[in-house]
Amino acid sequence: MDQPWTPRPKPEQADRLERRIEFADYQETRDFLERLNSLSEAQNRFADLSFGRTYVNITVRPTDDGATIGDDDHRFAAAIDALLQA
């Protein structure tokens, strides 16, 4: 089951947004990762990823070290969400 974006403010680490997305099979996972790659290159913004055959864990961090999550970060997360509709 897909999880919504979860804010993770932590004193010892930079703020971040996290989300886990699950897919029915490897091909769906791969297709999503290819769309995410295109989005990331177009926006010159790259999330931290970990993934397996049927899931992707995504972490969006602010572009400035030590910054808190802001509107740009939420817009990038929303753009990632829109990829699920494609």
RACORGI-V215750 format. One record per pair of residues at least 6 apart in sequence whose ideal C-beta (glycine too) atoms are under 8 Angstrom apart, sorted by the first residue. I is the first residue (numbers start at 0). GAP is how many residues later the second one is. D is the distance in whole Angstrom. If there is no record, write none. Layout:
[[I & GAP & D] [I & GAP & D]]
This chain:
[[0 & 21 & 6] [1 & 17 & 8] [1 & 18 & 7] [1 & 19 & 5] [1 & 20 & 6] [1 & 82 & 8] [2 & 16 & 6] [2 & 17 & 5] [2 & 18 & 8] [3 & 15 & 7] [4 & 12 & 5] [4 & 13 & 7] [4 & 14 & 5] [4 & 55 & 8] [4 & 72 & 5] [4 & 76 & 8] [5 & 11 & 7] [5 & 12 & 5] [5 & 13 & 7] [6 & 8 & 7] [6 & 9 & 8] [6 & 10 & 6] [6 & 62 & 6] [7 & 7 & 7] [7 & 8 & 5] [7 & 9 & 7] [7 & 10 & 6] [8 & 6 & 5] [8 & 59 & 7] [8 & 60 & 8] [13 & 47 & 6] [13 & 48 & 7] [13 & 51 & 7] [13 & 52 & 6] [13 & 53 & 7] [14 & 46 & 8] [14 & 47 & 6] [14 & 52 & 7] [14 & 53 & 5] [14 & 54 & 5] [15 & 43 & 5] [15 & 44 & 6] [15 & 45 & 5] [15 & 46 & 8] [15 & 53 & 7] [16 & 42 & 7] [16 & 43 & 4] [16 & 52 & 6] [16 & 56 & 6] [16 & 57 & 8] [16 & 60 & 5] [17 & 39 & 7] [17 & 40 & 7] [17 & 41 & 5] [17 & 42 & 8] [18 & 38 & 8] [18 & 39 & 5] [18 & 58 & 7] [18 & 61 & 8] [19 & 35 & 6] [19 & 36 & 7] [19 & 37 & 5] [19 & 38 & 8] [20 & 11 & 7] [20 & 34 & 7] [20 & 35 & 5] [20 & 37 & 7] [20 & 63 & 7] [21 & 32 & 6] [21 & 33 & 5] [22 & 6 & 5] [22 & 9 & 7] [22 & 31 & 5] [22 & 32 & 7] [22 & 33 & 8] [23 & 30 & 7] [24 & 28 & 8] [24 & 29 & 6] [25 & 27 & 5] [25 & 28 & 7] [27 & 26 & 8] [28 & 22 & 6] [28 & 23 & 8] [28 & 24 & 7] [28 & 25 & 6] [28 & 26 & 7] [28 & 27 & 6] [31 & 24 & 6] [31 & 51 & 6] [31 & 52 & 7] [32 & 16 & 8] [32 & 18 & 7] [32 & 23 & 7] [34 & 48 & 5] [34 & 51 & 6] [35 & 11 & 8] [35 & 13 & 8] [35 & 20 & 8] [35 & 22 & 8] [35 & 44 & 7] [35 & 47 & 6] [38 & 40 & 6] [38 & 41 & 7] [38 & 44 & 6] [39 & 6 & 5] [39 & 7 & 7] [42 & 33 & 7] [42 & 36 & 7] [44 & 18 & 7] [44 & 31 & 6] [46 & 11 & 5] [46 & 12 & 6] [46 & 13 & 5] [46 & 14 & 8] [46 & 29 & 8] [46 & 33 & 7] [47 & 10 & 7] [47 & 11 & 4] [47 & 12 & 8] [47 & 13 & 7] [48 & 7 & 6] [48 & 8 & 7] [48 & 9 & 6] [48 & 10 & 8] [49 & 6 & 8] [49 & 7 & 5] [50 & 6 & 7] [57 & 22 & 6] [59 & 9 & 8] [59 & 13 & 5] [59 & 16 & 6] [59 & 17 & 5] [59 & 20 & 8] [60 & 12 & 8] [61 & 6 & 7] [61 & 7 & 6] [61 & 8 & 6] [61 & 10 & 8] [61 & 11 & 6] [62 & 9 & 7] [62 & 10 & 8]]
